[in-house]
Every structure is written in structure tokens, then in C-alpha cells.
Amino acid sequence: MDSRELAAFLSSLTSQLLLTLLLFPSSIPLQIPTNSNPNSHGNTFPLLLHHFLSTSDLAASLSLLPLLSRKRKRQQQTNDPNPQLGQLHRADPVIPRDPDAFKLLFRMSSSTFEWLASLLEPLLECRDPVDSPLDLPAEARLGIGLFRLSTGADYPEVSTRFQVSDSVAKFCVKQFCRVLCTNFRFWVGFPTPSELDGVSSAFESISGIPNCCGVIGCTRFRIARKAEEVRGSSIAAQIVVDSSSRILSIVAGFGGNNGDWAILKSSSLYKDIESGSLLDSPPIYINGVSVPQYLVGDRNYPLLPWLITPFPDPVSGRNEENFNAALNLMRLPVIRTIASLKNWGVLNKPIEAEFKTAVAYIGACSILHNVLLMREDYSSLCNEFVDYTVDDQVYRDANFEENSVELKGSVIRSALATRAKVTQVIKREKKTSNQEVLQFAAMAAKGETEQKQNLRHQEVGHKSLLQSDALYQYILETSVYPREPESMKELREVTAKHPWNIMTTSADEGQFLNMLLKLINAKNTMEIGVYTGYSLLATALAIPDDGKILAMDINRENYEIGLPIIEKAGLAHKIDFREGPALPALDQMIEDGKYHGTFDFIFVDADKDNYLNYHKRLIDLVKVGGLIGYDNTLWNGSVVAPPDAPMRKYVRYYRDFVLELNKALAADPRIEICMLPVGDGITLCRRVS
């Protein structure tokens, strides 16, 4: 089997498996409806286009990416007397190069188009008929698919513009949507627990309300029906977004006549939250009230502990009114996202397609929406839009009453109301003004550079200084997670559930430390600041069986969280854990004299205000040629932040100590240094004298 046939087989197999998971009736989980009548999808057989995909599942979705580096020659079928699909009406289609034309025809910039074409090339081609491949470059295939989605043009218009037959145009559009909704559906993914910290921090910076992990909304897309079928029907789509309008979860395929609450209860999002698989991080406390992670919704949803809705009758001038105003501000991203989706030509009018195809269009446009945000290409993002909830009030379910809310949800909402920023009430008008949109964009959209920097100084979303979350995730999913030892993965996942999980070493830094220790053949090491032991485990895995780690931390309780995993891995014998402050222990070691110059590697991830004190002692304990690694030396990027930049209190407090350390290390003639932007910044010091 040659490479082309193999690629076709793998893509076909992957697509079939993923489609089996993507398209199934909610009343009969994990089955594909066999009734081909589109009317049957209205109530009984909603097709779930996308169950939110955690970023931990990306590795499977990325399995075909190695094919992207291959450039395959296209075969020219010129001697066949019976031309098939690939030989019909073939001419070189012209892709416009004018920037304005690109945005008009494809809803993206030319650079994004070229990037997407190179990324999708082998997958767009590998489903061609083996005996009659299309003689079309990837750019043309992508152009055909995007033109159909962007403009909503019918197939005669598409085929005329690109000089291909109707059958070729339909094939290219179908294949484009299939590739996006199967092989690249990971571009719509629900954040991991650690990533949700950044999501909630961004919402808090806008509204003052903490622990919000997304905004949920539901809208309808009209679908055109044949004369013999029911007209005026629609497809419902449930969407969860973050403050930058990035889609975190989308479920499409329910009949539009279903209420928003009924759709939520039938979705896997609801089931996973109720079962504790999602939004399960430890709660925060406000005025003694335990506040779990939650989503924000409108009045079409009931009030739940994890679903916060506005007060039904707020008292003017009180917390309730201000809280409702803050929620309206937080809801702008989902309104903006829905408006942006409906701005795609194929979705802003009744969709002329079969039900399943219409669902695929919604999915493809949702994925492209996130791709464009990831690329900081705002060609398709709306800056003026209609609040869809005014028209969607009819979709409020009759089976819940606003005055019968769960008591716990009411207590949580009242506690959150005390934290809402004092802000001008945003009225529920039919039209949201440009001024309000621009104000929101200045505060929340990731495309605004200044606000992006402020948010980074205000909260740690993940322990990486990369400006692109997608790029950091790519690093994790491509080179870190696939090679992460099972014991480290288990400890990382256990630590993620701890209230202070931000203190742990990031997975990419753990991988770096493990490789570094192997490169220098370290055997005798020290670690100051252990927490649950993720970096300690990385070290234990790297050093030989008779190697030793002197580990010091003031809290043994945290260390014992990871100890069972370390013991199960058979590594506990390498670790000498000592509970208590490190400075007195270091002073005793120096006084003894026998520890001078004995350590191959020392890693410090502890109290930043003592880093200089540690360095004064550790320089005598590490051997000449040995390394000391100081963690967090870029301190969430705050080392270059303006003095008046908004920061968390602990970030501001330790910032000056980190700056002092960096200055001292740069001037120390006894060491060679290298500062690396891994994790939150790590400075390696090699003792030379």
C-alpha cells in the first residue's frame, strides 16, 4: 500500500470512528439514528455535533498530523477516455491576492488562508477517489469550501467562480467540513482545570465576580425545507465561551423548538458537570459561603449552584441591580460569538442543505471562529450585533419556575453579588451599541495587547510565559504529554485538584529538568520547596538507582499527597525528605564541612524572599561544574511590568525579591548563568569557581 492509499485509509477510518461519536441521538446514547427523515431530528433524535473536548484528549486527535510535512505529487489523469470526478470541468482556479477580497470571500486574511491550506493539505486530498484523484491544489479546495461557508453562495455560483463542476464543488465543501469536524475538532476544547484559572481571572477583571468559568447561551439557525416538508424549522446550538469569545463547548443538532434548559439537560455538558467530571476544582469562599466553579446564563436557564443567572426582580441601587449589570457585561462574549457565527453567509439565512449537513456547517464555522481568534485574525468577529436573547424568550422552558430556585444557588448568587464591580447598567435593548462593544473589547478581547498584558499580570492562567495559549498547548500535546511517564501524569492530575495547584512545576518544565539531569549525569541532588513532589519525581526518574535527593519543605502534608505515587513507582528510596525551614538545615550542612561541593544539582522553588539567602549558602554546597536552578525568575512576567500594573498581591509582594535575585546572579563572578523562559522562568547557574 503506497503512502496515498495509506493516508486515505487512515483518514477514512478516523473519520468514521469520530463521526460515530459526534453524531448520535441524545435519547439513545452512542447510536447513530437510522431514520433518514429530517423531520425526525426535530425532537427525538438531536445530533450532538460536538461534546466539549478537554485538551487532555488532543493527542488522539493529532494522530494524523505527521502527514502534514509530506508533499505529495498530484497525478494527472489525461489519457483516461472516461473522465471521472477529478477530470470534470478542470481549470486553474484563481485565488485573489487582494487583502480586502480575501476578507470578503473567505472571512480571513491571506496569511491565515495560506497557513490553513498548508496545514490541511494532505487531509483535504487523502479522501479523493483512488482511481481518479482531483487535479486541484489544496488552495483551490480550501477556497471552494471557505467560499461556500463565507458567502453562502449556491453550488452553481461556487462552480462558476472556481471553474469546476457542481459535483467537484460539493465534494470539496463536504470534505472540508469533514476534515474540520473530525481531525481538527480539538480547536474547540473545554479548558483543563489549570487553564480554567485564567478563564475565571479574565471574567473577574471585567466584572469583579470571581470563579466564573464561561458563559452559556443558546441560539437557533434556520434550515430551509423542501416543499413537502415542514417549513420554518431550525437547529438549536448551545455554546459556552470565555471572555475573549473563544468557544469552549458547542452542541448542535437539537430541534429548534426545544427550550434552552431542555437542551442543556440533554447535553453531555450537563451530565459531566453534575457527575463532577467538569468544574470540580475546590471552591472559593466569599463571606463564608462556598462558591464552586460555575457558568453564567440568562433567564432562559434556572438558577443552580454551577449555573448563575440574573436576579429576577433586582432592587434598584442595591447589590442585585449591580450584579445583574455585571452579568450582562459578562454575557457580551457569547452574544458576540453567536452574532459572529450568524455572520457566516451559509448560516445567516435558511440553510439549504440536509439536516446533518447543516449541523456540519455550524460545526465547521465554530471551529473556524476559534482558529481565527487563535491566529489573532479578527476578520469574522462582529463588532455590532443584536442581543439574540430578546428574540429567544420563547425558548424558555415551562417546566421550571423562577421562584423555585434551588436554595444553595440563591445563597451563592447573593454572595457573588457582593463582589460585583460598580458599573453602569447595560440595558437589555434590542441593539447593543458599538460603544458598549468597544468598551468590552478593550477589557476582554485577547486581540487588545494592553489588556492582554494586564490580565497576565493579574492572574496566572498557566505556568508559561507564551502569549499564545494555543502554542503552549501545542507544546504540551506534541512533545510533553506523549512522553510523560505514567507516574508523573498521575501526580500532575492529582495535584491539579489541590487548592494550591498553581505552586506545582509545569509539565514542560518537569520534562526539561528530567532531561537536564540526565545530560549532566547528576547523582547527588537537592530540592528546596517540594509541594506535592512533581519536580521531585522528575528528578528521581532521571538519576541512577543509587542516586540521592535531599528534599526540604515546610509542609509534609503536601508531600504526602504525592508520596504514594512516588512509592508505587519504586523511587522513594532515593528521597531524603526533611520537614522544616531550609535555611537552618543549610547552615548546619555548611558548618559540618563534609557537604561542601558535593551536590551535582540543586533546584530551588520555595519562598522567593529568601532566594538570595539560599544562594549565599548553596554556592558552597554545589560542586564546581554543578548547577543550581532557581524557579520563577520571570515571576509571571511581572519583572517587566510597569509599577502601577494590576497584579495579584502575592505577585506584587515577591516581585522585588525576584528582581533583586536576578540582578545579583547577573553580577556574581562565581557562576555562569542562563535564564530560560520555561514554565515561569528558570535561571540555571553553573558554578565555575
C-alpha positions in Angstrom: 0.0 0.0 0.0 1.5 3.3 -1.0 1.5 6.5 1.1 -1.5 8.0 -0.6 -3.6 4.9 -0.2 -2.5 4.5 3.4 -3.4 8.2 4.2 -6.8 7.7 2.6 -7.4 4.5 4.6 -6.3 6.1 7.9 -8.3 9.3 7.3 -11.4 7.3 6.3 -11.1 5.1 9.4 -10.5 8.0 11.7 -13.4 10.0 10.2 -15.9 7.1 10.6 -14.9 6.5 14.2 -15.1 10.2 15.2 -18.4 10.7 13.3 -19.8 7.8 15.3 -19.1 9.7 18.4 -20.1 13.1 17.1 -23.5 12.3 15.6 -25.9 10.3 17.7 -29.3 10.7 19.3 -29.5 12.0 22.9 -32.3 9.6 23.8 -30.2 6.6 22.7 -26.5 7.4 23.5 -23.7 6.2 21.2 -26.0 5.2 18.4 -26.5 6.9 15.0 -30.1 7.4 14.1 -31.1 5.3 11.2 -34.2 7.3 10.3 -33.2 9.4 7.3 -36.3 11.7 7.5 -35.0 15.1 8.6 -38.2 15.7 10.5 -37.3 13.0 12.9 -34.4 15.1 14.1 -36.6 17.9 15.4 -37.4 16.4 18.8 -36.5 12.8 19.1 -33.0 12.5 17.5 -30.9 15.6 18.1 -27.5 15.3 16.7 -24.8 16.3 19.1 -22.2 17.9 16.8 -19.6 18.4 19.5 -19.2 17.3 23.0 -16.7 19.7 24.6 -13.2 18.1 24.2 -10.8 18.5 27.0 -7.3 19.4 26.0 -6.1 16.2 27.6 -7.8 14.4 24.7 -5.8 16.2 22.0 -3.2 13.6 21.4 -5.6 11.2 19.8 -6.9 14.0 17.5 -3.4 14.9 16.5 -2.5 11.4 15.3 -2.5 12.3 11.6 -0.5 15.5 12.0 2.8 13.9 11.0 1.3 13.6 7.5 1.3 17.3 7.2 5.0 17.5 6.5 4.7 15.4 3.4 4.4 17.0 -0.1 2.7 14.5 -2.4 2.7 14.8 -6.2 -0.7 15.0 -7.8 -1.3 12.6 -10.6 -2.5 14.0 -13.9 -5.2 11.8 -15.4 -5.1 12.9 -19.1 -5.3 9.7 -21.0 -8.4 8.1 -19.5 -11.2 8.1 -22.1 -13.9 8.0 -19.3 -13.2 11.0 -17.1 -14.5 10.7 -13.6 -14.9 13.2 -10.7 -11.3 14.5 -10.9 -11.4 15.3 -14.6 -14.7 17.3 -14.8 -14.5 20.9 -15.9 -10.9 21.3 -14.6 -9.3 24.7 -14.9 -6.8 26.6 -12.7 -8.9 28.5 -10.2 -7.8 31.9 -9.3 -7.4 32.7 -5.6 -7.5 36.5 -5.2 -4.5 38.1 -3.5 -6.0 41.4 -2.6 -6.4 41.6 1.2 -9.9 43.1 1.0 -11.0 40.4 -1.4 -9.8 37.7 0.9 -11.8 39.0 3.8 -14.9 39.4 1.6 -14.7 36.0 0.0 -13.1 33.9 2.8 -13.6 35.8 6.0 -9.9 35.6 6.9 -6.6 37.3 5.9 -4.4 35.9 3.2 -1.8 34.8 5.7 -4.3 32.8 7.6 -5.6 31.3 4.4 -2.1 30.2 3.4 -1.4 28.8 6.9 -4.7 26.8 6.8 -4.0 25.5 3.3 -0.6 24.1 4.3 -2.0 22.6 7.5 -5.0 20.9 5.8 -3.4 19.9 2.5 -2.9 16.2 3.0 -6.2 15.7 4.7 -8.1 17.6 2.1 -6.7 15.3 -0.6 -6.5 11.9 1.0 -10.2 11.1 0.5 -10.0 11.6 -3.3 -11.2 8.6 -5.3 -8.0 6.4 -5.5 -8.5 5.7 -9.2 -9.5 9.3 -10.1 -7.9 12.0 -7.8 -9.0 15.6 -8.2 -6.5 17.7 -10.1 -6.9 20.5 -7.6 -4.3 22.1 -5.4 -5.0 22.4 -1.7 -5.5 26.2 -2.0 -8.4 25.7 -4.5 -10.1 23.0 -2.4 -9.8 25.3 0.7 -11.1 28.2 -1.3 -14.1 26.3 -2.5 -15.0 25.2 1.0 -14.5 28.6 2.5 -16.3 30.5 -0.2 -19.4 28.3 0.3 -19.3 28.9 4.1 -18.3 32.6 4.0 -20.8 33.8 1.4 -23.5 31.2 1.4 -23.3 31.0 -2.4 -25.1 28.1 -4.0 -23.2 25.5 -5.9 -23.7 26.8 -9.4 -22.1 30.1 -8.2 -19.3 28.2 -6.5 -18.6 26.1 -9.5 -18.6 29.1 -11.9 -16.2 31.1 -9.8 -13.7 28.2 -9.3 -14.2 26.8 -12.8 -15.1 23.3 -11.6 -18.2 21.1 -11.9 -21.0 21.2 -9.4 -20.1 17.7 -8.2 -16.4 18.7 -7.6 -17.6 21.8 -5.7 -19.9 19.7 -3.5 -17.1 17.2 -2.9 -14.7 19.9 -1.8 -17.1 21.5 0.6 -18.1 18.2 2.1 -14.5 17.1 2.5 -13.5 20.5 4.0 -16.3 20.3 6.7 -15.5 16.6 7.4 -11.8 17.4 8.0 -12.6 20.3 10.3 -15.2 18.4 12.3 -13.2 15.2 12.7 -9.5 15.7 12.5 -9.4 19.2 13.9 -12.3 19.4 16.3 -9.8 19.8 19.1 -9.8 23.5 18.2 -13.0 23.7 20.2 -12.0 22.3 23.6 -13.1 22.8 27.2 -10.1 24.0 29.2 -8.3 21.8 31.7 -8.7 22.7 35.4 -5.4 24.7 35.4 -6.5 26.6 32.3 -9.8 27.5 33.9 -7.9 29.7 36.4 -7.0 32.0 33.5 -10.6 32.0 32.2 -12.1 32.9 35.6 -9.4 35.5 36.1 -10.3 37.3 32.9 -14.0 37.4 33.8 -13.2 38.7 37.3 -11.1 41.5 35.8 -14.1 42.6 33.8 -16.8 42.2 36.4 -15.2 41.8 39.8 -17.1 38.4 40.1 -14.7 35.5 40.8 -14.7 31.8 39.7 -16.7 32.1 36.5 -15.5 29.5 34.0 -17.6 30.5 31.0 -20.9 32.0 29.7 -23.5 29.7 28.2 -26.1 30.7 25.6 -28.4 29.0 23.0 -29.4 30.2 19.6 -31.2 28.9 16.5 -30.2 28.6 12.9 -32.9 28.4 10.4 -33.0 25.5 8.0 -34.8 25.5 4.6 -37.0 22.5 4.0 -38.3 21.0 0.8 -41.9 21.8 -0.3 -43.2 18.5 1.1 -41.6 19.0 4.5 -42.3 21.3 7.4 -41.1 24.8 6.7 -39.7 27.3 9.2 -37.9 24.7 11.3 -34.5 25.4 12.9 -31.5 23.8 14.5 -30.6 24.8 18.1 -26.9 25.3 19.1 -25.8 25.5 22.7 -22.5 27.4 23.1 -20.1 28.1 26.0 -17.4 30.8 25.6 -14.7 32.6 27.5 -14.3 36.3 27.9 -12.5 36.6 24.5 -15.4 34.9 22.7 -13.5 31.7 22.2 -15.8 28.7 22.0 -15.2 26.2 24.8 -18.1 23.9 24.0 -20.7 23.6 21.4 -23.6 21.2 21.0 -25.7 21.5 17.8 -28.4 19.3 16.2 -31.3 19.6 18.6 -34.6 20.7 17.1 -35.0 24.5 17.4 -38.4 24.1 19.2 -36.7 22.7 22.3 -36.2 25.0 25.2 -32.7 26.1 26.3 -33.0 24.3 29.6 -34.2 21.1 28.0 -31.2 21.2 25.6 -28.7 21.8 28.4 -30.2 18.9 30.4 -29.8 16.6 27.4 -26.2 17.5 26.7 -23.1 15.8 27.9 -22.0 19.2 29.3 -24.8 18.9 31.9 -24.1 15.3 32.7 -20.3 15.9 33.1 -20.8 18.8 35.4 -23.4 17.0 37.5 -21.2 14.0 37.8 -18.2 16.0 38.9 -16.1 15.5 35.8 -16.1 19.2 35.0 -16.0 22.3 37.2 -14.7 20.2 40.0 -11.8 22.3 41.4 -12.0 23.3 45.1 -14.4 26.1 45.8 -13.5 29.6 46.9 -15.1 31.3 49.9 -16.9 34.6 49.9 -18.3 35.8 53.3 -18.1 32.3 54.5 -20.1 30.9 51.5 -18.6 28.1 49.5 -18.7 29.1 45.8 -17.9 26.4 43.3 -16.8 27.0 39.7 -19.8 28.0 37.6 -21.2 29.1 34.3 -23.2 32.3 33.7 -26.5 32.1 31.8 -29.5 34.2 31.1 -33.1 34.0 32.3 -33.8 31.1 30.0 -32.0 28.9 32.5 -32.8 28.0 36.1 -30.5 29.1 39.0 -28.2 26.2 40.0 -25.0 26.2 42.2 -23.0 25.8 39.0 -25.2 28.0 36.8 -25.6 31.6 37.9 -28.4 33.7 36.4 -29.6 37.3 37.0 -31.8 38.3 39.9 -35.4 38.2 38.5 -36.5 41.4 40.3 -33.4 43.4 41.4 -33.8 46.2 43.9 -32.7 49.5 42.4 -29.4 50.8 43.8 -28.7 47.5 45.6 -26.2 44.7 45.0 -28.8 42.9 43.0 -29.0 45.5 40.3 -25.3 46.0 40.1 -24.8 42.2 39.9 -27.2 41.9 37.0 -25.4 44.7 35.2 -22.1 42.8 35.7 -23.7 39.6 34.4 -24.9 41.4 31.3 -21.4 42.6 30.7 -20.0 39.1 31.2 -22.6 37.8 28.7 -21.4 40.0 25.9 -18.9 37.4 24.6 -21.5 34.8 24.0 -23.8 37.3 22.2 -20.8 38.4 20.2 -19.9 34.8 19.3 -23.4 33.9 18.1 -23.5 37.1 16.1 -20.2 36.2 14.5 -21.3 32.7 13.6 -24.5 34.1 12.1 -22.4 36.4 10.0 -21.0 33.5 8.0 -23.0 33.5 4.8 -24.1 29.9 5.0 -25.6 30.5 8.4 -27.2 33.9 8.2 -30.1 32.7 6.0 -32.1 29.5 5.9 -29.6 26.7 5.3 -30.1 25.0 2.0 -28.9 21.5 3.0 -29.9 18.3 4.6 -30.1 18.3 8.4 -26.8 16.6 9.0 -25.0 18.8 6.5 -26.4 21.9 8.2 -25.1 20.6 11.5 -21.7 20.1 9.9 -21.8 23.7 8.6 -22.4 25.0 12.2 -19.5 22.9 13.4 -17.1 24.0 10.7 -17.9 27.7 11.2 -17.4 27.3 15.0 -14.0 25.7 14.5 -13.0 28.4 12.1 -14.2 31.0 14.6 -11.7 29.7 17.1 -8.9 29.3 14.6 -9.2 32.9 13.6 -9.1 34.0 17.3 -6.1 31.8 17.8 -4.4 33.5 14.9 -5.4 36.9 16.1 -7.3 37.3 12.8 -10.5 39.2 13.6 -11.9 39.3 10.1 -15.1 37.4 11.1 -15.6 38.8 14.6 -18.6 41.1 14.8 -18.3 44.5 16.5 -22.0 45.3 16.1 -24.7 42.7 16.9 -28.2 42.1 18.1 -28.9 40.5 21.6 -30.4 37.2 20.5 -32.0 36.6 23.9 -34.6 39.2 23.2 -35.9 37.1 20.4 -35.3 33.8 22.1 -37.5 34.4 25.1 -40.0 32.0 23.5 -37.5 29.2 24.2 -37.7 29.5 28.0 -38.9 26.1 29.3 -42.2 25.9 31.0 -41.0 23.2 33.4 -39.1 25.4 35.8 -40.2 28.4 37.7 -38.1 31.4 38.6 -39.4 31.5 42.2 -38.5 27.9 42.9 -34.7 28.2 42.5 -32.5 25.9 44.5 -31.7 27.4 47.9 -28.0 26.7 47.5 -27.8 28.5 44.2 -29.6 31.5 45.7 -27.1 31.7 48.6 -24.2 31.5 46.1 -25.6 34.2 43.9 -26.2 36.6 46.9 -22.6 36.1 47.9 -21.3 36.8 44.4 -23.4 39.9 44.3 -21.2 41.5 47.0 -18.2 41.3 44.7 -19.7 42.8 41.5 -17.9 45.9 40.3 -19.9 49.1 40.4 -20.7 49.6 36.7 -23.2 51.3 34.6 -26.2 49.1 34.0 -26.3 47.6 30.5 -29.9 47.6 29.5 -31.4 44.6 27.6 -32.0 46.6 24.5 -32.7 45.1 21.1 -29.4 46.6 19.7 -26.1 46.6 21.6 -24.3 49.8 20.7 -20.8 50.0 19.1 -19.6 51.9 22.2 -20.5 49.1 24.6 -18.9 46.5 22.3 -15.7 48.5 22.0 -15.6 49.0 25.8 -16.0 45.3 26.3 -13.4 44.6 23.6 -10.9 46.9 25.3 -11.4 44.9 28.5 -11.7 41.4 27.4 -10.7 40.6 23.8 -7.3 39.0 23.5 -6.6 41.0 20.4 -6.2 44.1 22.6 -2.5 44.0 23.5 -2.5 46.2 26.5 -5.4 44.4 28.2 -3.7 41.1 27.4 -0.6 42.2 29.3 -2.7 43.4 32.3 -4.5 40.1 32.5 -1.2 38.2 32.6 0.0 40.3 35.5 -3.3 40.0 37.3 -3.6 36.2 37.4 -1.6 33.1 36.4 -3.6 31.2 33.8 -0.9 28.5 33.3 2.8 28.5 34.2 4.0 29.6 30.8 5.1 33.0 29.5 4.0 32.2 26.0 1.4 34.8 24.8 -0.4 32.1 22.8 -2.3 29.6 24.9 -2.7 27.5 21.7 1.0 27.4 21.1 1.7 26.4 24.7 -1.0 23.7 24.3 0.7 22.5 21.1 4.0 22.1 23.0 2.3 20.1 25.7 0.3 17.9 23.4 3.1 17.3 20.9 6.2 16.7 23.0 5.4 16.7 26.7 2.3 14.7 27.4 3.0 11.9 24.9 6.4 11.3 26.6 5.3 12.0 30.2 5.9 9.0 32.5 2.7 7.5 33.8 3.7 8.3 37.4 4.3 12.0 36.6 1.0 12.1 34.7 -0.8 10.6 37.7 0.8 13.0 40.1 0.1 16.0 37.8 -3.6 15.1 37.7 -3.8 14.6 41.5 -2.1 17.9 42.1 -4.4 19.7 39.7 -7.3 19.1 42.2 -5.4 20.7 45.1 -6.4 24.3 46.0 -2.8 25.5 45.6 -2.1 23.7 42.4 -0.6 26.8 40.9 2.5 26.1 43.1 3.4 22.9 41.1 6.1 22.7 38.5 4.6 22.8 35.0 4.7 19.7 32.9 7.1 21.2 30.3 9.5 22.3 33.0 9.3 18.9 34.6 10.3 17.4 31.2 13.1 19.9 30.9 14.5 19.1 34.4 14.4 15.4 33.7 16.4 15.8 30.5 18.9 18.3 32.1 19.7 15.9 34.9 20.4 13.1 32.5 22.6 15.3 30.4 24.8 16.3 33.4 24.8 12.7 34.8 23.5 14.1 38.2 23.6 11.7 41.1 23.6 13.7 44.3 20.9 16.4 44.2 18.9 18.8 46.5 15.5 20.3 46.2 14.2 23.2 48.3 10.5 23.5 48.0 8.7 20.2 47.3 5.0 20.8 47.4 3.4 17.5 46.1 6.6 16.4 44.5 6.2 16.7 40.7 9.7 18.1 40.1 11.0 15.8 42.8 9.6 12.8 40.8 11.1 14.1 37.6 14.5 14.2 39.4 14.1 10.8 40.9 13.3 9.3 37.5 16.4 10.9 36.0 19.1 10.0 38.5 20.6 6.4 38.8 19.1 3.9 41.3 21.8 4.7 43.9 21.3 8.5 43.4 20.0 10.6 46.3 17.8 13.7 46.6 17.8 15.8 49.8 14.3 17.3 49.7 13.2 20.1 52.1 9.8 21.7 52.6 8.0 23.2 55.5 4.8 21.2 54.8 5.0 17.4 54.9 1.2 17.1 54.3 1.5 18.3 50.8 4.4 16.0 50.1 2.4 13.1 51.3 -0.2 13.7 48.6 2.4 12.6 46.0 4.3 10.1 48.2 2.0 7.1 47.4 2.7 7.7 43.7 6.4 8.0 44.2 6.4 4.8 46.3 4.4 3.0 43.6 7.0 4.0 41.1 9.7 2.4 43.2 11.6 5.7 43.8 11.0 6.5 47.4 14.4 5.1 48.5 16.1 7.9 46.6 14.5 10.6 48.6 15.5 12.0 52.0 12.6 14.3 52.9 13.1 16.8 55.7 10.3 18.9 57.0 11.1 22.4 58.2 12.7 25.6 57.1 15.7 25.1 54.7 18.0 27.9 55.9 18.8 26.3 59.3 19.5 23.0 57.6 21.8 24.6 55.1 23.7 26.4 57.8 24.2 23.1 59.6 25.5 21.4 56.5 27.9 24.2 55.8 29.1 24.1 59.4 29.7 20.3 59.2 32.0 20.9 56.3 31.6 17.5 54.7 28.9 18.7 52.3 30.9 21.4 50.6 31.0 20.9 46.8 29.1 17.6 46.9 25.9 18.3 45.0 25.6 17.9 41.3 22.3 19.8 41.0 20.2 21.9 43.3 16.6 23.0 42.4 15.0 25.9 44.3 11.3 26.6 44.1 10.4 28.0 47.5 9.9 31.3 49.3 11.1 34.0 46.9 12.0 36.4 49.6 14.8 34.0 50.7 16.2 33.2 47.3 19.3 35.4 47.9 19.8 33.8 51.3 19.6 30.4 49.7 22.1 31.4 47.0 24.7 32.6 49.6 24.7 29.1 51.1 24.1 26.9 48.1 27.1 28.3 46.1 29.3 26.4 48.7 27.4 23.2 48.6 27.2 22.7 44.8 30.3 21.3 43.2 32.4 23.2 40.7 30.7 22.5 37.3 27.4 21.7 39.1 24.1 23.5 38.5 21.7 25.5 40.7 18.3 26.1 39.2 16.2 28.9 40.5 12.5 28.7 39.5 10.0 31.6 38.9 12.7 34.1 37.9 10.4 35.8 35.4 7.6 35.8 38.0 4.6 35.7 35.8 6.1 38.4 33.5 5.9 40.9 36.3 9.6 41.6 36.1 8.9 43.9 33.1 5.5 45.2 34.2 5.1 48.9 34.9 5.0 49.7 38.7 1.3 50.6 38.5 0.3 47.5 36.5 -2.6 45.5 38.1 -1.2 42.4 39.9 -2.2 39.9 42.5 -1.0 40.8 45.9 1.4 37.9 46.2 2.8 38.7 42.7 3.5 42.3 43.7 4.9 41.3 47.1 7.6 38.9 45.7 8.3 40.8 42.5 11.0 43.0 44.1 12.7 40.0 45.6 12.9 38.2 42.3 14.3 41.4 40.6 16.9 41.6 43.4 17.9 38.0 42.8 18.2 38.4 39.1 20.4 41.4 39.5 22.6 39.6 42.0 23.0 36.5 39.9 24.0 38.5 36.8 26.8 40.1 38.8 28.1 37.0 40.6 31.5 36.1 39.1 31.5 32.6 40.6 28.8 31.4 38.2 27.7 31.3 34.6 24.0 31.9 34.1 21.3 31.2 31.6 17.8 32.4 32.1 15.2 30.4 30.2 11.5 31.2 29.5 10.4 27.7 30.5 7.5 27.5 32.9 7.5 30.7 34.8 11.2 31.3 34.1 14.1 29.3 35.3 17.7 30.5 35.8 20.5 28.0 35.6 23.7 28.8 37.5 26.8 26.8 36.7 29.5 27.1 39.4 32.8 27.9 37.8 34.9 28.8 40.9 
